[in-house]
Amino acid sequence: MSIYMIILSIVCVAILAFALIYTLFIAKGQKAVEGELDSKISGAVKEHSYIRNPIFLTYIIIIGLALLYVAYEAFQHRY
């Protein structure tokens, strides 16, 4: 493995670890739903509904990492 792949692997593991810790932190902070199907949405989430959505963030991060990898491979195999 090249040094770049090792660095990329370390960055990926760090992002995954942060995401896991953040998810556990948020899950512990949520109160149990008391007889309702839906809970109230906080003001910060209402104001930034796309930025606070983990699905959109995941797509943006994955696409960004894929573009970086493609650029890396393109520069590695230039003629």
C-alpha angles and dihedrals in degrees: 000000000000123000090252092057091049091051091047090050091050091049091050092050091048091051091048092048091049091048092050094048092045091049092050091048092051092044092054090048094056116097119227114262109253107214095312127109094217131031127215118279114235121240094245092056092047091053095046104029095154098040093049094047109105093205093059091044090051092051092048093049094046093048090048092050091047091052091049090051092049091049090048092051092045092054093044094056101040116140 
